[in-house]
């Protein structure tokens, strides 16, 4: 009998350790350059080649967890942290990464327990002590709020613009209760804010009160009929990048009845000009609700705003009542728009069950903070996957849905396309292989570090085919992202 022809190269444990360290070092270089996806690939190779049972794999899993946090894949970060702890139960960084991922998901009780475990291992670690202090404070605030919970009056009922006196030194746009918001007024406001000047709170409140009435009258799913010649521009996440928003208008024109826009959620957080973005969008909405349409994103919520900067920014630029009023408006935002009965636009994605209809979406009670499960949660948080079927969410919230899931939903509801946002894409957009799910992202060089392009889509009523425009980031005042966040991840 001839000997078996086994050409597989056997690598001894020492060589495996050396190779794994090389992959890790390469991953670290890529991480420092902001190339987080590529870094994850290198850490994954280090994990694969590392000798079974090696405690060094804890480092590789922990590093991959950190890169996943940077990409907002918090569910995967938690999984990697747990794998790191299986390899080395005393690896403190893994506890830190796991706790940070829980914080990012606003799961503060879980974060508190995780950071406590880390502190037991390293009582003198200042970073852990500071993080524990931050999380404890939030948990105590939450428990206190729950203990006195009652049907509170809306924030808008507690403000009165008439009580506010505008100083003679104010040189910005002004507004009365009955005065129409013209295009000229909005353009002057945009320019005023571009100079880092602040709309007086009196006029902001008047604007927000009008926006409230408009949004209250809309439904959870807004139908947008279009003639053959009608066009509409769909933009994705803006994330407080006001100067890039102005660039969109420069490239594509100001909103108008003939040049309407739909912004698909995540207007705020991360970028430090979220207040200006929100005021600009509301001003166009009040000018003409048909020229500016808004969907809610997962970041239009109190829990995200506390973590990612908007709450701190509003309180720094205005005050707590104004932030509470913004939170009230966020709960009135529609969850989806249906363009010409063919293209469904929502922020996140599809559902953990089949059979969801457009009428089911219309019936959702959206006037609430986003729940942790259910249709509304999944519309705000879910992501497409390349593989068929449904999968656990890489974020830890929502669901991963495959091309077959999307096809069934679209066919059942007689739709041609699903347009969603929610994810950074290097070109600013991505068309899934079946061409029926599109991701659009409009925050170029996201967080001043991702180096991605931004993009927007134009649709024409006659054929509803997507036409993409890509753009680069523009300069902005040197205020770092999340400078005013109330807790740091």
C-alpha positions, 0 to 999 in steps of 0.5 A: 500500500502506498503511503498517503499523500499528505501535503498539508504543512504542519506548523509547530506551536512556536511558529504559530505563536510567532505568526499570530503575533505578526498578525496582531502587530499588523492589526495594531498598525491598521487600527492606529490608521483608523482601518478598523475592518482591515484590523479585524481581519488581521486579529481574526487571522491571529486568532485562527493561527494561535495554538489552541488554549493559548492565553495570548489569544485573549489579547487578539480577541480583546483587540478585535473587540476594540475594533468592533466597538469602533465600528459600532458592532457592539454585539460582536464586541461583547462576544469577543470580550467573552471569548477573551475571558475564556482564554484568560479569565483574569484579562482586565482589558476584556472586562473593560471592552465588554463594559464599554460595549454595554455602555454603548448599548445603554445597558448600564446595569450590565456595564456596572457589573462588568466594570465591578469585576474589572475593578476587583482584578485591578483596584488601582486602575484609574480608567476603570474607577472613572468608568465605574463612577460614570456608570454608577451615576447613570444607574442611580439616575435611572433608578430614581427616575423609575421610582418617581415615574408618572405620566409627565406633561410634555416638555413643550407645555413647560416652555413659553417663548413670550417669557424670553427677552431678546437682548439688543445685541442679538443680530441674528434671524428673528421670528414672530408667532404668525410670521411665515418661515420663508426660504430667505429666512432659512438661508439667512439662518444657515449662514448665521449658524455657519459663522458659529452664531446661535439662533436665540432660544426664543426663535428656536422655541417658536420654530420647534412649536411649529415643527411639533404640530407638523410632525404630530399630523404625520403617521408612522409610515408617510406615503409620498406620491410622485408624478413621472417628473417629480424628483426627491433626494434621499440622504443618510446619516448626517450625525451633527456634521453641519458643514457637510450638510451645507455642502449637500445643499451646495451640490444639490440645491436648497430644499424646495417644492421642486427639490424635496429632501428626505433625511433618513435619521441619525441627524444628531450625535457624534458630530459636535454641530448636531444642534445646528443640523437639527435647527436647519432641518426643522427650519426647512420642515416648517418652511414647507413640510413637502420640501423636507421630510424626516425619518427617525434614526436610532440616535434620535433617542434619549439613551443615545443622546446622553452617550454620543453628545447631543444632550450635552451639546444642547445643554451647553448651547441652550438648556435642559428644557430645550433638550427635553423639547428636542426629545419630544420632537424625536418621538413624533418623527415618522419611522418610514417613508414610502416613495411612489408606492415602490421604494421604502425608506427607513433607518435601520432594516427589516424584521425578525419575523416574516409577514410584516406588512406596510399596514403593520408599520402604519399602526406602530405607536411611535410616540415613545422612546425606542423599545429594546425589541419589536418592529420599531426597534428593528426598523431603527437598528437592524442591518443586512447581511450577505448570507441568507436567513436571519442572524444575531445582530452584530450590534447587539440590538435588532437583527441581521437579515439576509437577501432572501428575507429582504426579497420576501418582504419586498415582494409581499408588499409589492415594493422594488427597493428598500433604502436604509442608512445606519452604517458607514460605507467607504464609498458613501453607499452600498448596493447589496448583490441583489440590487434591492437593498441600498445603504446610504450614508451622508456623513463623510469622514465620519467622526473625523477619522473614518475617511469615507465619502458621503453620498445621497440618492436622487429618485425620479418618479418615472422609473424610481431608479437610484442615482448616486452622488458622492462627495468628500468632507469639507473643513469645519471649525476645530471642535472634536466629535463628541466633545460634549458627551456626558459619558465616554465609551 
